[in-house]
């Protein structure tokens, strides 16, 4: 009976390697997001250069440029979320990353518990939401005082959220 228990526990323990699917695809997703964001920035830079070389200045030129750059930052942040998630899952379920330890790499990707992973992911996700909010605000038209009041309240809400997010950290 002991050998059945050992066999079952061995199979059960080795199922953790299915986490490698999430790790690999998180890395691939992060790389894809980095490529897309970099292409977006290249297109923004190309647009700026061609606009100034041709002595054009469209009406919403600054909004378009800023929106494109903020969109790229948003994609970069989402790529970072994918990398942190992938590294965290690997360290939690498979093994510590020995190369990172020998090269004295940044401790940001070092994850020791699921709560630590959730905390790191949560902070980056909040920053993604802040950047997305800022990008949407650029294209919003305000037609009255109440809309400006809502805008001010939303900025206050974001500020308070960021304050409390960083208050609990090691800052």
VOBA-1610 file (N, C-alpha, C; in pm, whole numbers, padded with zeros to 5 digits, always signed):
BEGIN
Unk+00081-00120+00000Unk+00000+00000+00000Unk+00086+00127+00000Unk+00201+00120+00061Unk+00288+00237+00068Unk+00336+00278-00071Unk+00360+00178-00158Unk+00408+00211-00293Unk+00301+00283-00374Unk+00172+00252-00351Unk+00063+00321-00419Unk+00058+00467-00373Unk+00072+00485-00245Unk+00074+00621-00191Unk+00192+00700-00249Unk+00311+00640-00253Unk+00429+00707-00308Unk+00410+00739-00456Unk+00353+00646-00531Unk+00328+00667-00674Unk+00229+00782-00693Unk+00121+00779-00617Unk+00021+00885-00628Unk+00080+01022-00592Unk+00156+01028-00483Unk+00217+01154-00442Unk+00319+01203-00544Unk+00391+01110-00605Unk+00487+01147-00709Unk+00416+01207-00829Unk+00309+01141-00872Unk+00230+01195-00984Unk+00171+01330-00947Unk+00115+01339-00829Unk+00056+01464-00783Unk+00159+01576-00780Unk+00277+01548-00728Unk+00382+01650-00719Unk+00430+01693-00857Unk+00439+01601-00950Unk+00488+01634-01084Unk+00386+01708-01170Unk+00261+01710-01128Unk+00162+01789-01204Unk+00190+01938-01195Unk+00275+01978-01102Unk+00311+02120-01091Unk+00381+02170-01218Unk+00436+02078-01295Unk+00505+02118-01418Unk+00409+02171-01525Unk+00279+02150-01507Unk+00182+02212-01598Unk+00187+02365-01587Unk+00237+02414-01475Unk+00253+02558-01457Unk+00348+02615-01564Unk+00436+02529-01616Unk+00528+02575-01721Unk+00454+02628-01843Unk+00335+02577-01870Unk+00255+02631-01980Unk+00224+02779-01956Unk+00179+02809-01836Unk+00150+02949-01803Unk+00276+03034-01805Unk+00387+02979-01760Unk+00513+03053-01758Unk+00557+03085-01900Unk+00560+02984-01986Unk+00607+03004-02124Unk+00516+03102-02198Unk+00386+03084-02186Unk+00296+03171-02260Unk+00289+03311-02200Unk+00315+03325-02071Unk+00326+03460-02012Unk+00447+03532-02070Unk+00558+03460-02081Unk+00678+03520-02140Unk+00655+03557-02286Unk+00592+03467-02362Unk+00563+03497-02502Unk+00468+03617-02515Unk+00368+03621-02429Unk+00276+03735-02429Unk+00347+03864-02395Unk+00436+03861-02296Unk+00513+03979-02260Unk+00602+04025-02373Unk+00668+03932-02439Unk+00754+03967-02553Unk+00670+04028-02665Unk+00554+03969-02692Unk+00466+04022-02796Unk+00422+04165-02763Unk+00389+04189-02637Unk+00348+04325-02597Unk+00463+04424-02609Unk+00585+04381-02573Unk+00702+04469-02591Unk+00722+04503-02738Unk+00705+04406-02826Unk+00723+04432-02970Unk+00616+04527-03021Unk+00490+04502-02985Unk+00381+04588-03031Unk+00399+04731-02980Unk+00434+04747-02853Unk+00455+04881-02797Unk+00571+04951-02866Unk+00677+04878-02894Unk+00792+04939-02962Unk+00757+04982-03103Unk+00679+04901-03175Unk+00633+04939-03308Unk+00544+05062-03299Unk+00457+05068-03198Unk+00371+05187-03179Unk+00455+05312-03158Unk+00559+05303-03078Unk+00645+05419-03055Unk+00719+05456-03182Unk+00765+05356-03256Unk+00831+05384-03384Unk+00736+05461-03476Unk+00609+05419-03481Unk+00511+05488-03567Unk+00487+05631-03519Unk+00484+05653-03388Unk+00467+05788-03336Unk+00586+05876-03377Unk+00707+05823-03359Unk+00827+05899-03395Unk+00828+05928-03546Unk+00792+05828-03625Unk+00786+05847-03770Unk+00683+05955-03805Unk+00569+05953-03738Unk+00465+06053-03760Unk+00514+06193-03725Unk+00584+06206-03613Unk+00637+06336-03571Unk+00739+06388-03674Unk+00830+06302-03714Unk+00933+06344-03810Unk+00870+06384-03943Unk+00779+06302-03995Unk+00718+06335-04125Unk+00631+06461-04115Unk+00568+06483-04002Unk+00486+06604-03985Unk+00573+06729-03987Unk+00684+06726-03916Unk+00770+06844-03912Unk+00852+06862-04039Unk+00890+06753-04105Unk+00964+06765-04232Unk+00874+06825-04339Unk+00748+06787-04340Unk+00653+06838-04440Unk+00586+06968-04396Unk+00629+07023-04285Unk+00576+07150-04231Unk+00424+07147-04213Unk+00376+07033-04169Unk+00234+07018-04139Unk+00215+07029-03988Unk+00097+07066-03949Unk+00066+07068-03806Unk-00085+07047-03790Unk-00127+06918-03791Unk-00271+06891-03778Unk-00327+06947-03647Unk-00456+06965-03646Unk-00522+07028-03531Unk-00504+06948-03402Unk-00519+06818-03407Unk-00509+06735-03287Unk-00375+06661-03280Unk-00271+06723-03333Unk-00139+06658-03344Unk-00084+06620-03207Unk-00085+06712-03112Unk-00028+06684-02979Unk-00106+06574-02907Unk-00237+06579-02916Unk-00319+06475-02853Unk-00289+06338-02912Unk-00272+06333-03044Unk-00243+06207-03111Unk-00108+06151-03067Unk-00007+06238-03060Unk+00127+06195-03021Unk+00128+06147-02875Unk+00073+06227-02787Unk+00071+06192-02644Unk-00010+06065-02623Unk-00123+06054-02690Unk-00206+05935-02677Unk-00133+05810-02726Unk-00061+05822-02836Unk+00016+05708-02887Unk+00125+05665-02790Unk+00194+05762-02732Unk+00301+05730-02637Unk+00245+05670-02508Unk+00133+05724-02461Unk+00072+05670-02340Unk+00020+05529-02365Unk-00035+05505-02484Unk-00078+05370-02519Unk+00037+05272-02518Unk+00154+05316-02566Unk+00273+05229-02565Unk+00318+05202-02423Unk+00315+05303-02338Unk+00351+05283-02197Unk+00257+05182-02133Unk+00131+05192-02166Unk+00031+05098-02115Unk+00066+04955-02157Unk+00104+04938-02282Unk+00142+04805-02330Unk+00269+04755-02261Unk+00366+04845-02242Unk+00488+04805-02171Unk+00456+04759-02028Unk+00368+04832-01961Unk+00330+04794-01825Unk+00260+04658-01823Unk+00173+04634-01922Unk+00107+04504-01928Unk+00208+04393-01956Unk+00311+04423-02036Unk+00417+04325-02061Unk+00491+04294-01931Unk+00515+04397-01851Unk+00581+04376-01722Unk+00495+04287-01632Unk+00363+04308-01635Unk+00272+04222-01559Unk+00289+04076-01602Unk+00296+04055-01732Unk+00312+03918-01783Unk+00445+03857-01737Unk+00552+03936-01739Unk+00682+03884-01695Unk+00682+03854-01545Unk+00631+03946-01465Unk+00626+03924-01320Unk+00543+03799-01290Unk+00431+03785-01358Unk+00345+03667-01339Unk+00420+03539-01375Unk+00486+03538-01489Unk+00559+03420-01533Unk+00674+03384-01440Unk+00756+03484-01404Unk+00867+03459-01312Unk+00815+03412-01176Unk+00709+03477-01129Unk+00654+03441-00999Unk+00603+03298-00996Unk+00527+03259-01098Unk+00478+03121-01103Unk+00593+03021-01108Unk+00695+03054-01186Unk+00809+02963-01197Unk+00876+02945-01061Unk+00901+03057-00993Unk+00969+03048-00863Unk+00882+02982-00757Unk+00752+03001-00764Unk+00664+02942-00663Unk+00644+02792-00683Unk+00631+02749-00809Unk+00594+02610-00834Unk+00706+02521-00883Unk+00806+02577-00947Unk+00909+02493-01010Unk+01041+02502-00933Unk+01106+02618-00940Unk+01238+02631-00880Unk+01278+02778-00874Unk+01370+02810-00785Unk+01427+02944-00785Unk+01510+02960-00912Unk+01521+03082-00959Unk+01598+03109-01080Unk+01742+03134-01037Unk+01826+03032-01053Unk+01964+03037-01005Unk+02047+03144-01075Unk+02023+03165-01203Unk+02101+03263-01280Unk+02081+03403-01221Unk+01960+03433-01179Unk+01932+03564-01120Unk+02007+03582-00988Unk+02023+03475-00915Unk+02092+03483-00786Unk+02243+03502-00806Unk+02301+03434-00905Unk+02446+03444-00926Unk+02485+03576-00990Unk+02396+03639-01065Unk+02428+03765-01130Unk+02387+03885-01047Unk+02339+03861-00928Unk+02291+03968-00839Unk+02196+04061-00914Unk+02099+04000-00979Unk+02000+04075-01055Unk+01904+04146-00960Unk+01818+04223-01016Unk+01719+04296-00939Unk+01631+04201-00859Unk+01593+04243-00741Unk+01509+04161-00654Unk+01360+04172-00690Unk+01327+04255-00790Unk+01186+04278-00822Unk+01117+04151-00871Unk+01192+04061-00934Unk+01131+03939-00986Unk+01140+03823-00889Unk+01196+03847-00772Unk+01208+03743-00671Unk+01076+03731-00596Unk+01013+03615-00604Unk+00882+03592-00544Unk+00895+03475-00446Unk+00846+03494-00323Unk+00857+03388-00223Unk+00722+03333-00177Unk+00614+03404-00210Unk+00482+03355-00171Unk+00379+03405-00271Unk+00263+03342-00267Unk+00154+03383-00356Unk+00107+03524-00322Unk+00107+03560-00194Unk+00069+03695-00154Unk+00166+03799-00209Unk+00294+03767-00210Unk+00395+03858-00265Unk+00373+03876-00415Unk+00341+03767-00485Unk+00313+03775-00628Unk+00190+03861-00653Unk+00083+03838-00577Unk-00039+03918-00593Unk-00012+04065-00564Unk+00069+04094-00465Unk+00100+04233-00430Unk+00174+04302-00544Unk+00275+04236-00598Unk+00352+04295-00708Unk+00266+04313-00831Unk+00185+04213-00863Unk+00097+04223-00978Unk-00007+04334-00958Unk-00061+04341-00838Unk-00162+04442-00808Unk-00109+04584-00829Unk+00013+04609-00784Unk+00071+04742-00800Unk+00090+04779-00946Unk+00136+04683-01025Unk+00157+04713-01167Unk+00023+04728-01238Unk-00075+04647-01201Unk-00207+04657-01263Unk-00271+04792-01231Unk-00255+04840-01110Unk-00307+04973-01076Unk-00241+05079-01163Unk-00111+05066-01187Unk-00043+05163-01274Unk-00094+05153-01417Unk-00125+05032-01464Unk-00183+05016-01597Unk-00317+05088-01604Unk-00397+05074-01500Unk-00528+05141-01496Unk-00513+05293-01493Unk-00414+05342-01419Unk-00390+05487-01413Unk-00351+05539-01552Unk-00262+05468-01619Unk-00218+05511-01752Unk-00335+05503-01851Unk-00415+05398-01844Unk-00532+05386-01932Unk-00631+05499-01905Unk-00651+05532-01779Unk-00739+05643-01743Unk-00687+05773-01804Unk-00558+05796-01791Unk-00499+05918-01845Unk-00515+05924-01996Unk-00499+05812-02063Unk-00515+05809-02209Unk-00659+05842-02248Unk-00755+05791-02175Unk-00895+05819-02206Unk-00932+05965-02177Unk-00872+06020-02074Unk-00900+06159-02038Unk-00859+06254-02150Unk-00752+06219-02223Unk-00705+06304-02330Unk-00810+06326-02438Unk-00898+06229-02457Unk-00996+06236-02565Unk-01136+06273-02514Unk-01146+06318-02392Unk-01275+06353-02334Unk-01299+06503-02348Unk-01420+06538-02387Unk-01457+06679-02396Unk-01543+06714-02274Unk-01516+06829-02217Unk-01588+06874-02097Unk-01682+06986-02138Unk-01811+06966-02111Unk-01911+07062-02156Unk-01976+07138-02041Unk-01928+07117-01921Unk-01989+07189-01811Unk-01910+07173-01683Unk-01956+07247-01583Unk-01885+07247-01455Unk-01894+07111-01386Unk-02007+07042-01398Unk-02022+06914-01330Unk-01926+06810-01387Unk-01902+06815-01517Unk-01806+06722-01577Unk-01664+06752-01530Unk-01631+06878-01515Unk-01499+06914-01462Unk-01487+06870-01316Unk-01595+06878-01241Unk-01595+06832-01103Unk-01572+06680-01096Unk-01638+06605-01185Unk-01615+06461-01192Unk-01469+06430-01227Unk-01414+06508-01319Unk-01274+06491-01359Unk-01182+06514-01240Unk-01206+06622-01165Unk-01124+06652-01048Unk-01139+06543-00941Unk-01261+06495-00921Unk-01284+06389-00822Unk-01214+06259-00862Unk-01213+06230-00990Unk-01145+06107-01034Unk-00995+06119-01015Unk-00938+06236-01039Unk-00795+06255-01015Unk-00764+06244-00865Unk-00850+06301-00782Unk-00834+06288-00637Unk-00841+06141-00595Unk-00936+06068-00651Unk-00949+05925-00619Unk-00825+05847-00659Unk-00771+05874-00776Unk-00648+05808-00819Unk-00531+05843-00728Unk-00523+05968-00690Unk-00414+06012-00602Unk-00420+05942-00467Unk-00539+05933-00410Unk-00557+05865-00282Unk-00523+05717-00296Unk-00566+05656-00405Unk-00535+05514-00428Unk-00385+05491-00438Unk-00317+05577-00512Unk-00171+05562-00525Unk-00101+05586-00392Unk-00151+05679-00313Unk-00093+05706-00181Unk-00101+05581-00094Unk-00220+05521-00087Unk-00238+05403-00003Unk-00165+05281-00060Unk-00152+05277-00191Unk-00079+05166-00253Unk+00068+05168-00213Unk+00126+05285-00208Unk+00268+05297-00175Unk+00293+05313-00025Unk+00192+05347+00051Unk+00209+05365+00194Unk+00247+05234+00263Unk+00192+05124+00216Unk+00217+04995+00279Unk+00346+04930+00235Unk+00413+04987+00134Unk+00534+04925+00081Unk+00657+04959+00163Unk+00774+04922+00110Unk+00901+04944+00176Unk+00965+05074+00127Unk+00889+05182+00125Unk+00939+05309+00072Unk+00986+05398+00185
//
